Amino acid sequence: MKKKEPKIRNASFTDARAIFDMIKKHPNELVPRSISDILQNIDRFVVCEVDGEVLGTVSWAVLPEIGSAKHPSVEIKSLSVDKSLRGTGLGRRLVRSAINHVKALYPEQIIVLTFTPEFFRKLGFVEVPKEKLMYKLYTGCLNCSKYDSPFTCPEVAMALTLKKKS
Ligand SMILES: CC(C)(COP(=O)(O)OP(=O)(O)OC[C@H]1O[C@@H](n2cnc3c(N)ncnc32)[C@H](O)[C@@H]1OP(=O)(O)O)[C@@H](O)C(=O)NCCC(=O)NCCS
């Protein structure tokens, strides 16, 4: 029987386990996330559903700021598309959906740390020096043990600058 069209939709609590499994399938590219973390941030997840199965995920997080920043930065994270569906535009649809959610908040920029810069370049992201994302390095990368330092990690830092609310 023909598979139904993939559907991009907001996640709900019942998706938490499937999201957890999808993220776990990509240990080299994605930072693991606990079920509790996923549940607490479920309103910051969009999924791709095919025939009732979650086969794609994306989420976002607001990065910390000191003081009363009007336009904090937002990070795209936990982006995954099942191997069987890659190359069909779902990754792009997931990221665009995340960007649309985030845009309503008027962040200064959306950032990502990635091993697939070409994919994000096609979505308008440009490479930025990691030094420009120190808050991300201090709050996330600091606890990563894969490399001696974020500056020797091959992940590429990228940003999409958005229009600020006047
Ligand atoms: C990266 C990933 C999400 C891309 O998903 P996808 O559904 O295959 O991507 P799309 O089909 O939407 O591709 C959109 C465009 O990016 C290109 N692209 C996709 N993956 C690419 C890659 N790894 N390298 C270079 N270009 C890539 C596609 O060719 C396409 O280009 P086009 O518009 O010229 O045709 C997917 O490969 C994945 O889940 N990888 C494992 C987890 C991961 O790396 N997540 C990102 C963490 S930041």
PDBQT file of the ligand as one rigid body, heavy atoms in Angstrom, charges set to zero:
ROOT
HETATM    1  C1  LIG A 201      20.760  16.910   7.662  1.00  0.00    +0.000 C 
HETATM    2  C2  LIG A 201      19.399  16.253   7.385  1.00  0.00    +0.000 C 
HETATM    3  C3  LIG A 201      18.390  16.746   8.415  1.00  0.00    +0.000 C 
HETATM    4  C4  LIG A 201      18.936  16.676   5.984  1.00  0.00    +0.000 C 
HETATM    5  O1  LIG A 201      17.629  16.189   5.773  1.00  0.00    +0.000 OA
HETATM    6  P1  LIG A 201      17.029  15.882   4.306  1.00  0.00    +0.000 P 
HETATM    7  O2  LIG A 201      15.581  15.684   4.464  1.00  0.00    +0.000 OA
HETATM    8  O3  LIG A 201      17.812  14.808   3.664  1.00  0.00    +0.000 OA
HETATM    9  O4  LIG A 201      17.342  17.272   3.558  1.00  0.00    +0.000 OA
HETATM   10  P2  LIG A 201      16.510  17.889   2.327  1.00  0.00    +0.000 P 
HETATM   11  O5  LIG A 201      16.073  16.783   1.439  1.00  0.00    +0.000 OA
HETATM   12  O6  LIG A 201      15.459  18.801   2.863  1.00  0.00    +0.000 OA
HETATM   13  O7  LIG A 201      17.640  18.742   1.602  1.00  0.00    +0.000 OA
HETATM   14  C5  LIG A 201      17.539  20.121   1.326  1.00  0.00    +0.000 C 
HETATM   15  C6  LIG A 201      18.754  20.521   0.487  1.00  0.00    +0.000 C 
HETATM   16  O8  LIG A 201      19.954  20.303   1.236  1.00  0.00    +0.000 OA
HETATM   17  C7  LIG A 201      20.809  19.366   0.578  1.00  0.00    +0.000 C 
HETATM   18  N1  LIG A 201      21.395  18.486   1.590  1.00  0.00    +0.000 N 
HETATM   19  C8  LIG A 201      20.739  17.642   2.418  1.00  0.00    +0.000 A 
HETATM   20  N2  LIG A 201      21.618  16.997   3.205  1.00  0.00    +0.000 NA
HETATM   21  C9  LIG A 201      22.834  17.420   2.859  1.00  0.00    +0.000 A 
HETATM   22  C10 LIG A 201      24.140  17.120   3.316  1.00  0.00    +0.000 A 
HETATM   23  N3  LIG A 201      24.363  16.220   4.288  1.00  0.00    +0.000 N 
HETATM   24  N4  LIG A 201      25.178  17.752   2.727  1.00  0.00    +0.000 NA
HETATM   25  C11 LIG A 201      24.971  18.671   1.747  1.00  0.00    +0.000 A 
HETATM   26  N5  LIG A 201      23.748  19.002   1.276  1.00  0.00    +0.000 NA
HETATM   27  C12 LIG A 201      22.702  18.382   1.825  1.00  0.00    +0.000 A 
HETATM   28  C13 LIG A 201      19.908  18.598  -0.367  1.00  0.00    +0.000 C 
HETATM   29  O9  LIG A 201      20.635  18.078  -1.462  1.00  0.00    +0.000 OA
HETATM   30  C14 LIG A 201      18.907  19.667  -0.783  1.00  0.00    +0.000 C 
HETATM   31  O10 LIG A 201      19.488  20.482  -1.771  1.00  0.00    +0.000 OA
HETATM   32  P3  LIG A 201      18.616  21.056  -3.026  1.00  0.00    +0.000 P 
HETATM   33  O11 LIG A 201      17.616  21.997  -2.430  1.00  0.00    +0.000 OA
HETATM   34  O12 LIG A 201      19.636  21.733  -3.865  1.00  0.00    +0.000 OA
HETATM   35  O13 LIG A 201      17.974  19.861  -3.662  1.00  0.00    +0.000 OA
HETATM   36  C15 LIG A 201      19.495  14.698   7.416  1.00  0.00    +0.000 C 
HETATM   37  O14 LIG A 201      20.510  14.284   6.546  1.00  0.00    +0.000 OA
HETATM   38  C16 LIG A 201      19.750  14.100   8.788  1.00  0.00    +0.000 C 
HETATM   39  O15 LIG A 201      18.836  13.817   9.549  1.00  0.00    +0.000 OA
HETATM   40  N6  LIG A 201      21.067  13.885   9.131  1.00  0.00    +0.000 N 
HETATM   41  C17 LIG A 201      21.422  13.273  10.400  1.00  0.00    +0.000 C 
HETATM   42  C18 LIG A 201      21.236  14.222  11.578  1.00  0.00    +0.000 C 
HETATM   43  C19 LIG A 201      21.902  15.567  11.339  1.00  0.00    +0.000 C 
HETATM   44  O16 LIG A 201      23.003  15.683  10.824  1.00  0.00    +0.000 OA
HETATM   45  N7  LIG A 201      21.194  16.662  11.778  1.00  0.00    +0.000 N 
HETATM   46  C20 LIG A 201      21.664  18.025  11.651  1.00  0.00    +0.000 C 
HETATM   47  C21 LIG A 201      22.262  18.438  12.923  1.00  0.00    +0.000 C 
HETATM   48  S1  LIG A 201      22.648  20.176  12.943  1.00  0.00    +0.000 SA
ENDROOT
TORSDOF 0
